[in-house]
C-alpha cells in the first residue's frame, strides 16, 4: 500500500508541475499592462513601474518567476488581486452604506496554518475601522476648535474638502458631515491632489511666504 501511494505521488509531481507551468506561462503571455489597474486612466510613471517590477520580480526570467509563484502557493500566499485593490478599497466604509457589500478573501489561517477562504461584509470592515475613523473625526473637531474666527467663516461657507488616499474610504465625507454639521466633499482626484497642489504652490513662492508660519 505504501509503495502504491508513493508511486502515485511520484506520478502526480510532474503532472502538477507541468500543468501549473503551462497555466502560468499562458497567463504570463497575456498582452496588456499589469499595472493599469494601479494607475487607473492615467499612464503609470516610469519610477512607479520600476519599483513595482522589482517588487514582484517581473524583471526575472520566467522560470524564476514560476518557482517564486510555487513557493508562495505552497505557503498559502495567493498575492494581491491583479489590480491591487485591498479589502478597505473595495468594501471599506466609515458610515453605513445603502447596500451591504461583501467580499471573498483568501489567505492563510494563522491558527491552523492552512489556506482558507472567508466572506466578509462592509459592516464588519466598518467596525474594524472604527478606531482610526474616530481618530480622524476627533482630529477634525480639534482643528475646527482651534480655527481662527475669520477662517472658520470661510469653512462654514465653502465646507471641507477631503484629499489624499484616506478620502477614498467610502462615506468618510458623510461621517464628517454628520459629526461637524458642515458641508464636506471629496475632491476630484484625491490621490494626486496634494502633490499637484504642492507643485502649484512652488510655482508661486511669493504667495507661499505670505502664509508661512514661523
C-alpha positions as CSV (number, residue, x, y, z in Angstrom):
1,X,0.0,0.0,0.0
2,X,2.8,2.4,0.9
3,X,4.6,1.7,-2.3
4,X,1.4,2.4,-4.3
5,X,0.9,5.7,-2.6
6,X,4.5,6.7,-3.1
7,X,4.3,5.7,-6.8
8,X,1.1,7.7,-7.3
9,X,2.7,10.8,-5.6
10,X,5.8,10.5,-7.8
11,X,3.4,10.4,-10.9
12,X,1.5,13.4,-9.6
13,X,4.5,15.7,-9.2
14,X,5.5,16.0,-12.9
15,X,1.8,16.3,-13.9
16,X,1.3,19.1,-11.3
17,X,4.4,20.9,-12.3
18,X,3.7,20.6,-16.0
19,X,0.1,21.8,-15.6
20,X,0.8,24.8,-13.4
21,X,3.8,25.8,-15.5
22,X,1.6,25.7,-18.6
23,X,-1.1,27.8,-17.0
24,X,1.4,30.2,-15.5
25,X,3.1,30.6,-19.0
26,X,-0.3,31.3,-20.7
27,X,-1.1,34.0,-18.0
28,X,2.4,35.4,-18.3
29,X,2.0,35.7,-22.1
30,X,-1.3,37.6,-22.0
31,X,-0.8,41.0,-23.5
32,X,-1.5,44.2,-21.6
33,X,-0.2,46.4,-18.8
34,X,-0.2,44.6,-15.4
35,X,-0.1,48.0,-13.7
36,X,-3.0,49.6,-15.5
37,X,-5.4,48.9,-12.5
38,X,-3.0,50.7,-10.2
39,X,-2.9,53.9,-12.2
40,X,-6.5,54.0,-13.5
41,X,-6.9,56.1,-16.6
42,X,-3.6,57.8,-16.3
43,X,-0.3,56.5,-17.6
44,X,1.9,54.9,-14.9
45,X,5.1,56.9,-14.1
46,X,8.3,55.2,-15.1
47,X,9.6,55.3,-11.5
48,X,6.4,53.5,-10.3
49,X,6.7,50.8,-13.0
50,X,10.4,50.2,-12.0
51,X,9.5,49.9,-8.3
52,X,6.6,47.5,-8.9
53,X,8.6,45.5,-11.4
54,X,11.3,44.9,-8.9
55,X,8.8,44.2,-6.1
56,X,7.0,41.4,-8.0
57,X,10.2,40.2,-9.7
58,X,8.8,40.8,-13.2
59,X,12.3,41.6,-14.5
60,X,13.3,38.0,-13.6
61,X,13.4,35.1,-16.1
62,X,10.1,33.2,-16.5
63,X,11.4,30.1,-14.6
64,X,12.5,32.2,-11.6
65,X,9.1,33.9,-11.5
66,X,7.3,30.5,-11.8
67,X,9.2,28.9,-8.9
68,X,8.7,32.0,-6.8
69,X,4.9,31.6,-7.5
70,X,5.1,27.9,-6.4
71,X,6.8,28.9,-3.2
72,X,4.1,31.4,-2.4
73,X,1.3,28.9,-3.4
74,X,2.6,26.2,-1.0
75,X,2.7,28.7,1.9
76,X,-0.9,29.9,1.3
77,X,0.2,33.3,0.0
78,X,-2.0,34.0,-3.0
79,X,-0.8,37.5,-3.5
80,X,-2.8,40.6,-4.4
81,X,-5.6,40.9,-6.8
82,X,-4.4,41.9,-10.2
83,X,-5.5,45.5,-9.8
84,X,-4.0,45.6,-6.3
85,X,-7.3,46.6,-4.6
86,X,-7.3,45.9,-0.9
87,X,-10.3,45.0,1.2
88,X,-10.5,48.6,2.5
89,X,-10.6,50.0,-1.0
90,X,-13.4,47.6,-2.2
91,X,-15.8,47.4,0.8
92,X,-14.3,49.6,3.5
93,X,-16.6,52.3,4.8
94,X,-16.8,54.9,7.6
95,X,-20.6,55.3,7.6
96,X,-23.4,52.7,6.9
97,X,-23.9,52.1,3.2
98,X,-27.3,51.9,1.5
99,X,-26.5,48.4,0.4
100,X,-24.2,46.0,2.3
101,X,-21.2,44.8,0.3
102,X,-19.4,41.5,0.6
103,X,-16.0,40.2,-0.5
104,X,-14.4,36.8,-0.6
105,X,-11.0,36.9,1.0
106,X,-8.4,34.2,0.5
107,X,-5.3,33.8,2.7
108,X,-3.6,31.6,5.3
109,X,-5.3,30.8,8.6
110,X,-2.9,32.0,11.2
111,X,-4.2,29.4,13.7
112,X,-4.4,26.3,11.5
113,X,-1.6,27.4,9.1
114,X,-3.6,26.3,6.0
115,X,-5.1,28.2,3.1
116,X,-8.7,29.4,3.9
117,X,-11.4,31.4,2.2
118,X,-13.8,33.6,4.2
119,X,-16.5,36.1,3.2
120,X,-16.5,39.5,5.0
121,X,-19.1,42.3,4.7
122,X,-18.9,46.0,4.7
123,X,-20.4,46.2,8.2
124,X,-17.6,44.1,9.7
125,X,-14.9,46.2,7.9
126,X,-16.5,49.4,9.2
127,X,-16.4,48.0,12.8
128,X,-12.7,47.1,12.3
129,X,-12.0,50.7,11.1
130,X,-13.9,52.3,14.0
131,X,-10.7,53.3,15.9
132,X,-8.9,55.1,13.0
133,X,-12.1,56.8,11.7
134,X,-12.9,58.0,15.2
135,X,-9.3,59.4,15.4
136,X,-9.9,61.3,12.2
137,X,-13.2,62.8,13.4
138,X,-11.6,63.9,16.7
139,X,-8.6,65.4,14.8
140,X,-11.0,67.4,12.6
141,X,-13.1,68.6,15.5
142,X,-10.0,69.7,17.4
143,X,-8.7,71.6,14.3
144,X,-12.1,73.3,14.0
145,X,-12.0,74.3,17.7
146,X,-8.6,76.0,17.1
147,X,-9.5,77.7,13.9
148,X,-9.5,81.5,13.9
149,X,-12.9,83.1,13.5
150,X,-12.2,84.6,10.1
151,X,-11.1,81.3,8.7
152,X,-14.0,79.4,10.4
153,X,-16.4,81.7,8.5
154,X,-14.9,80.5,5.2
155,X,-15.1,76.9,6.2
156,X,-18.8,77.3,7.1
157,X,-19.4,78.9,3.6
158,X,-17.3,76.6,1.5
159,X,-17.1,73.5,3.5
160,X,-14.3,70.9,4.0
161,X,-12.6,69.3,1.0
162,X,-11.1,65.8,1.6
163,X,-7.9,64.9,-0.2
164,X,-5.4,62.1,-0.1
165,X,-5.8,58.3,-0.1
166,X,-7.9,58.3,3.0
167,X,-10.6,60.3,1.2
168,X,-11.3,57.2,-0.9
169,X,-12.8,55.4,2.1
170,X,-16.5,55.1,1.3
171,X,-18.8,57.6,3.2
172,X,-16.0,59.2,5.2
173,X,-17.4,62.5,3.9
174,X,-20.8,61.5,5.2
175,X,-19.4,60.7,8.6
176,X,-17.6,64.0,8.9
177,X,-20.7,65.9,7.7
178,X,-22.8,64.2,10.4
179,X,-20.2,64.9,13.2
180,X,-19.3,68.5,12.2
181,X,-22.6,69.8,10.7
182,X,-20.5,71.3,7.9
183,X,-20.5,70.7,4.1
184,X,-17.9,68.0,3.4
185,X,-16.9,66.8,-0.1
186,X,-14.2,64.7,-1.8
187,X,-12.0,66.4,-4.4
188,X,-11.9,65.0,-8.0
189,X,-8.5,63.3,-7.7
190,X,-7.8,62.7,-4.0
191,X,-4.7,60.6,-4.7
192,X,-2.9,63.3,-6.7
193,X,-4.4,66.4,-5.3
194,X,-1.8,67.0,-2.5
195,X,1.1,66.6,-4.9
196,X,-0.4,68.7,-7.6
197,X,-1.3,71.4,-5.1
198,X,2.2,71.4,-3.7
199,X,3.6,71.8,-7.2
200,X,1.4,74.7,-8.0
201,X,2.3,76.3,-4.7
202,X,6.0,76.1,-5.6
203,X,5.3,78.0,-8.8
204,X,4.1,80.9,-6.6
205,X,6.6,81.2,-3.8
206,X,5.6,84.8,-3.1
207,X,2.2,83.5,-2.0
208,X,3.7,80.7,0.0
209,X,5.8,83.3,2.0
210,X,2.6,85.1,2.9
211,X,1.0,82.1,4.6
212,X,4.2,80.6,6.1
213,X,4.0,80.3,9.9
214,X,7.2,81.0,11.9
